[in-house]
């Protein structure tokens, strides 16, 4: 005689089978665990306890044989940039550094040192105020320890020397990042879904039966994608310029260089789209495979904020990602007036990524 049917055991069996199916689903694991965990880690690193960081430089004629210099070097929030005088002045004009600090021996005797600041109109006023507050706090701490019963050891000159500079607007940082991520998304998701559907519907197989050769089939589809995305890039740049005053240092020449760089970036990213279209078993597995490549770059490649907000060890990983180099090159070309040849290192990294991705794509390519 058969035992009595157990609803509870049947329920447990269904639960077990469903749980196994869920864990075997890449999209469920990535969207339920991977994405939230990544957001927590990234924004946790950005917060970093609420700390700040200002890039400054030291004037080469400064007196460095004093307590003030030693104390300033020990402030965690001040990052001293070392470069040639010409390069430092260029950084100052662009607002890349807050100020050049000069510690000078006071010829009048009291106080012992005078601190002069050289800044530019491109620097945010609030950053300059924070730097002045830090300097005054450092001097106050030295006075308490070294000179409790004497006049202050140093004074910050209230007259800040300012040189002309281009204002670095938020759009000058955001637009290249958004353009880069648009190219990444179009190259990966667009190509992956397109070629997967062509293969599933046996269109590629029918193409293969015609006299046209395989490279021309792929190139033809790729050209259509490139042309569409170049039109989208022009629209994005035009809106940035006319609506938000996005900086194009050399005007139309800069636009042409941005489009050339965009084309290179798109072709590179399309390589991963070809890989995904070949390894995906069905349409539902395309987004997880694609996001393994796109999502980390969305957060870690300087799309919304500089990668300098991350810890040093994470910055190393950020600098490996291709979108980081595309974003950096676009910003240097648009705001700093660099040419394609000036950003050769970023272009070189993109080319290396392209070679690797297309080598894998060729290896896994299937017609049906």
C-alpha positions as CSV (number, residue, x, y, z in Angstrom):
1,X,0.0,0.0,0.0
2,X,1.4,3.3,-1.0
3,X,2.1,5.9,1.7
4,X,-0.1,8.9,2.2
5,X,0.8,11.8,-0.1
6,X,2.6,14.6,1.8
7,X,1.8,18.1,0.7
8,X,4.6,19.4,2.9
9,X,7.2,17.2,1.3
10,X,5.9,18.1,-2.1
11,X,6.2,21.8,-1.1
12,X,9.8,21.3,0.0
13,X,10.7,19.5,-3.2
14,X,9.3,22.4,-5.2
15,X,11.2,24.8,-3.1
16,X,14.4,22.9,-3.5
17,X,14.0,22.6,-7.3
18,X,13.1,26.3,-7.6
19,X,16.0,27.4,-5.5
20,X,18.5,25.4,-7.6
21,X,17.0,26.9,-10.7
22,X,17.4,30.4,-9.3
23,X,21.0,29.9,-8.4
24,X,21.7,28.5,-11.8
25,X,20.3,31.6,-13.4
26,X,23.1,34.1,-14.1
27,X,20.7,37.0,-14.3
28,X,19.1,36.3,-10.9
29,X,22.5,36.0,-9.2
30,X,23.9,39.2,-10.8
31,X,20.9,41.4,-10.4
32,X,20.0,40.2,-6.9
33,X,23.5,39.9,-5.4
34,X,26.1,41.2,-7.7
35,X,24.7,44.7,-8.5
36,X,23.7,45.6,-4.9
37,X,27.0,44.4,-3.6
38,X,28.9,46.4,-6.2
39,X,27.0,49.5,-5.4
40,X,27.6,49.1,-1.7
41,X,31.4,48.6,-2.2
42,X,31.7,51.5,-4.7
43,X,29.8,54.1,-2.8
44,X,31.4,52.9,0.4
45,X,34.8,53.6,-1.0
46,X,33.7,57.0,-2.3
47,X,32.4,58.0,1.1
48,X,35.6,56.8,2.7
49,X,34.6,58.3,6.1
50,X,33.8,61.7,4.7
51,X,37.4,62.6,4.0
52,X,38.5,65.2,1.4
53,X,41.5,65.7,-0.9
54,X,43.0,68.8,-2.5
55,X,45.7,68.7,-5.1
56,X,48.3,71.4,-4.4
57,X,51.9,72.1,-5.4
58,X,54.9,73.6,-3.6
59,X,56.7,76.6,-5.1
60,X,60.3,75.5,-5.8
61,X,61.7,78.6,-4.0
62,X,59.9,77.7,-0.8
63,X,61.8,77.4,2.5
64,X,61.4,73.7,3.4
65,X,63.5,73.7,6.6
66,X,60.7,74.6,9.0
67,X,57.9,73.1,11.0
68,X,55.2,74.5,8.8
69,X,56.4,72.6,5.7
70,X,56.8,69.3,7.7
71,X,53.3,69.7,9.1
72,X,51.7,70.4,5.8
73,X,53.3,67.3,4.3
74,X,51.7,65.2,7.0
75,X,48.1,66.4,6.3
76,X,46.3,63.5,4.7
77,X,43.9,65.7,2.7
78,X,46.6,67.6,0.8
79,X,48.1,65.8,-2.2
80,X,51.3,67.5,-3.2
81,X,51.8,67.4,-7.0
82,X,55.4,67.5,-8.3
83,X,56.0,68.6,-11.9
84,X,57.8,71.3,-13.9
85,X,56.9,75.0,-13.4
86,X,55.3,75.1,-16.9
87,X,53.2,72.0,-16.2
88,X,52.1,73.2,-12.8
89,X,51.0,76.6,-14.2
90,X,49.0,74.7,-16.9
91,X,47.4,72.6,-14.3
92,X,46.6,75.8,-12.3
93,X,45.0,77.4,-15.4
94,X,42.8,74.3,-15.9
95,X,41.9,74.1,-12.2
96,X,43.5,70.7,-11.9
97,X,45.4,71.9,-8.7
98,X,43.9,74.2,-6.1
99,X,47.0,76.4,-5.5
100,X,50.8,76.7,-5.6
101,X,52.0,77.2,-2.0
102,X,55.1,79.3,-1.3
103,X,56.6,79.3,2.2
104,X,58.8,82.4,2.6
105,X,61.0,83.5,5.4
106,X,59.7,86.8,6.7
107,X,62.3,89.6,6.4
108,X,60.6,91.6,9.1
109,X,61.0,88.9,11.7
110,X,57.4,88.5,13.0
111,X,55.9,86.2,12.2
112,X,58.8,84.0,11.2
113,X,57.2,82.8,7.9
114,X,54.7,84.1,5.4
115,X,52.7,81.6,3.2
116,X,51.7,82.9,-0.2
117,X,49.1,81.3,-2.4
118,X,48.9,81.3,-6.2
119,X,45.6,80.1,-7.7
120,X,43.5,80.7,-10.8
121,X,40.0,81.7,-11.8
122,X,39.3,78.1,-12.8
123,X,39.7,76.9,-9.2
124,X,36.5,76.5,-7.1
125,X,36.3,79.3,-4.5
126,X,35.2,76.8,-1.8
127,X,38.3,74.6,-2.5
128,X,40.6,77.7,-2.0
129,X,38.7,78.5,1.3
130,X,39.2,75.0,2.5
131,X,42.9,75.2,1.8
132,X,43.2,78.5,3.7
133,X,41.4,76.9,6.6
134,X,43.8,73.9,6.6
135,X,46.8,76.2,6.5
136,X,45.5,78.3,9.5
137,X,44.7,75.1,11.4
138,X,48.2,73.7,10.8
139,X,49.8,77.0,12.0
140,X,47.5,77.1,15.1
141,X,48.6,73.5,16.1
142,X,52.2,74.4,15.7
143,X,51.8,77.5,17.8
144,X,50.2,75.5,20.6
145,X,53.0,73.0,20.7
146,X,56.1,74.9,19.8
147,X,55.3,78.6,20.6
148,X,52.6,78.6,23.3
149,X,53.8,81.9,24.7
150,X,55.0,83.6,21.6
151,X,53.5,85.2,18.5
152,X,52.4,83.0,15.7
153,X,55.1,81.1,13.7
154,X,53.5,81.9,10.4
155,X,50.8,83.8,8.6
156,X,48.8,83.1,5.4
157,X,48.8,86.1,3.1
158,X,45.2,87.1,2.5
159,X,46.1,88.5,-0.9
160,X,45.9,85.4,-3.2
161,X,47.6,85.8,-6.5
162,X,45.2,84.7,-9.2
163,X,46.0,83.9,-12.8
164,X,43.4,83.6,-15.7
165,X,42.0,80.2,-16.2
166,X,39.2,78.4,-18.1
167,X,36.3,77.5,-15.9
168,X,35.9,73.7,-15.6
169,X,32.2,73.1,-15.6
170,X,30.5,69.9,-14.4
171,X,29.4,69.2,-18.0
172,X,33.0,69.2,-19.1
173,X,33.5,66.1,-16.9
174,X,30.1,64.5,-17.2
175,X,29.5,64.6,-21.0
176,X,32.6,62.7,-22.1
177,X,31.8,60.0,-19.5
178,X,28.2,59.7,-20.7
179,X,29.3,59.7,-24.3
180,X,31.8,56.9,-23.5
181,X,29.2,54.8,-21.7
182,X,26.7,55.4,-24.5
183,X,29.3,53.9,-26.9
184,X,30.0,51.0,-24.5
185,X,26.3,50.1,-24.2
186,X,25.6,50.4,-27.9
187,X,28.7,48.4,-28.8
188,X,28.0,45.6,-26.4
189,X,24.2,45.3,-26.1
190,X,23.4,46.4,-29.6
191,X,25.7,44.0,-31.3
192,X,25.0,41.1,-28.9
193,X,21.2,41.2,-29.5
194,X,21.5,42.0,-33.2
195,X,23.8,39.1,-34.1
196,X,22.1,36.7,-31.7
197,X,18.8,37.3,-33.4
198,X,20.3,37.0,-36.8
199,X,21.7,33.7,-35.9
200,X,18.5,32.4,-34.2
201,X,16.4,33.4,-37.2
202,X,19.0,31.7,-39.5
203,X,19.6,35.0,-41.4
204,X,23.4,34.6,-41.0
205,X,23.1,31.0,-42.4
206,X,21.2,32.3,-45.4
207,X,23.8,35.0,-45.9
208,X,26.4,32.4,-45.8
209,X,24.7,30.5,-48.6
210,X,25.0,33.6,-50.9
211,X,28.1,34.6,-52.8
212,X,29.0,37.3,-50.2
213,X,31.9,36.3,-48.0
214,X,31.8,36.2,-44.2
215,X,34.0,39.3,-43.5
216,X,31.7,41.5,-45.7
217,X,28.6,40.3,-43.8
218,X,30.1,41.2,-40.5
219,X,31.6,44.5,-41.7
220,X,28.4,45.6,-43.3
221,X,26.5,45.1,-40.1
222,X,29.3,46.8,-38.1
223,X,29.3,49.9,-40.4
224,X,25.6,50.4,-39.9
225,X,26.0,50.3,-36.1
226,X,29.0,52.8,-36.3
227,X,27.1,55.2,-38.5
228,X,24.1,55.2,-36.2
229,X,26.2,55.8,-33.1
230,X,28.2,58.6,-34.7
231,X,25.0,60.4,-35.4
232,X,24.0,59.9,-31.7
233,X,27.5,61.2,-30.6
234,X,27.0,64.4,-32.7
235,X,23.6,64.9,-31.1
236,X,25.0,64.4,-27.6
237,X,27.9,66.8,-28.2
238,X,25.6,69.4,-29.8
239,X,23.3,69.4,-26.9
240,X,26.2,69.7,-24.5
241,X,27.6,72.7,-26.4
242,X,24.5,74.7,-27.1
243,X,22.5,73.9,-23.9
244,X,25.2,73.5,-21.3
245,X,28.3,75.3,-22.7
246,X,30.4,72.1,-23.0
247,X,34.0,73.2,-23.7
248,X,35.4,72.4,-27.2
249,X,38.9,74.1,-27.1
250,X,39.5,74.0,-30.8
251,X,35.9,74.0,-32.0
252,X,35.2,71.9,-35.1
253,X,38.6,70.3,-35.0
254,X,37.9,69.1,-31.5
255,X,34.6,67.6,-32.6
256,X,36.3,65.7,-35.4
257,X,38.8,64.2,-33.0
258,X,36.1,63.3,-30.5
259,X,34.2,61.5,-33.3
260,X,37.3,59.7,-34.4
261,X,38.0,58.6,-30.8
262,X,34.3,57.6,-30.4
263,X,34.6,55.4,-33.5
264,X,37.6,53.6,-32.1
265,X,35.9,53.1,-28.8
266,X,32.8,51.8,-30.4
267,X,34.7,49.3,-32.6
268,X,36.6,48.0,-29.6
269,X,33.4,47.6,-27.5
270,X,31.6,45.8,-30.4
271,X,34.2,43.1,-30.1
272,X,32.7,42.1,-26.7
273,X,29.3,42.3,-28.2
274,X,30.3,39.7,-30.8
275,X,31.7,37.5,-28.0
276,X,28.4,37.7,-26.1
277,X,26.2,37.0,-29.1
278,X,28.2,33.7,-29.7
279,X,28.4,32.4,-26.1
280,X,24.8,33.3,-25.1
281,X,22.4,30.3,-25.3
282,X,19.3,32.4,-25.3
283,X,18.2,36.0,-25.1
284,X,17.8,36.0,-21.3
285,X,21.5,35.2,-20.8
286,X,22.7,38.2,-23.0
287,X,22.2,40.9,-20.3
288,X,24.1,39.0,-17.6
289,X,27.0,38.3,-19.9
290,X,27.0,41.9,-21.2
291,X,26.8,43.4,-17.7
292,X,29.8,41.5,-16.6
293,X,31.8,43.8,-18.9
294,X,29.7,47.0,-18.9
295,X,28.6,47.4,-15.3
296,X,32.0,47.6,-13.6
297,X,33.0,50.2,-16.1
298,X,29.8,52.1,-15.5
299,X,30.9,52.7,-11.9
300,X,34.7,52.5,-12.0
301,X,35.7,54.2,-15.2
302,X,35.2,57.9,-14.3
303,X,31.7,58.2,-15.8
304,X,30.2,60.2,-13.0
305,X,33.1,61.0,-10.7
306,X,36.9,60.8,-10.8
307,X,38.5,57.5,-10.1
308,X,40.8,59.3,-7.6
309,X,38.0,59.0,-5.0
310,X,38.8,55.3,-4.8
311,X,41.6,53.6,-2.8
312,X,44.9,53.2,-4.6
313,X,44.5,49.4,-5.0
314,X,41.1,49.9,-6.7
315,X,42.4,52.7,-8.9
316,X,44.9,50.2,-10.4
317,X,41.9,48.0,-11.5
318,X,40.1,51.2,-12.8
319,X,43.1,52.0,-15.0
320,X,42.9,48.6,-16.7
321,X,39.4,49.1,-17.9
322,X,39.1,50.4,-21.6
323,X,36.3,52.9,-20.8
324,X,38.6,54.7,-18.3
325,X,41.1,55.4,-21.1
326,X,38.3,56.4,-23.5
327,X,36.9,58.9,-21.0
328,X,40.3,60.3,-20.1
329,X,41.3,60.8,-23.8
330,X,38.0,62.5,-24.5
331,X,38.4,64.9,-21.6
332,X,41.9,65.8,-22.5
333,X,40.9,66.4,-26.2
334,X,37.8,68.5,-25.4
335,X,38.9,70.6,-22.5
336,X,42.7,70.6,-22.5
337,X,43.1,70.9,-26.3
338,X,45.1,67.6,-26.7
339,X,45.2,65.8,-30.1
340,X,44.8,62.1,-30.8
341,X,48.5,61.8,-30.9
342,X,48.9,63.4,-27.5
343,X,46.7,60.7,-25.9
344,X,48.6,57.9,-27.6
345,X,48.9,55.9,-24.4
346,X,45.1,55.8,-23.9
347,X,44.6,55.0,-27.6
348,X,47.2,52.2,-27.2
349,X,45.3,50.6,-24.4
350,X,42.0,50.7,-26.4
351,X,43.8,49.1,-29.4
352,X,45.2,46.3,-27.1
353,X,41.7,45.6,-25.7
354,X,40.3,45.5,-29.3
355,X,42.9,43.0,-30.4
356,X,42.1,40.7,-27.4
357,X,38.3,41.0,-27.7
358,X,38.3,40.3,-31.5
359,X,40.7,37.4,-31.0
360,X,38.2,35.8,-28.6
361,X,35.2,36.8,-30.9
362,X,36.8,35.0,-33.9
363,X,37.5,32.0,-31.8
364,X,33.9,31.6,-30.6
365,X,32.1,32.9,-33.7
366,X,29.3,30.6,-35.0
367,X,27.0,31.1,-38.0
368,X,24.1,29.2,-36.4
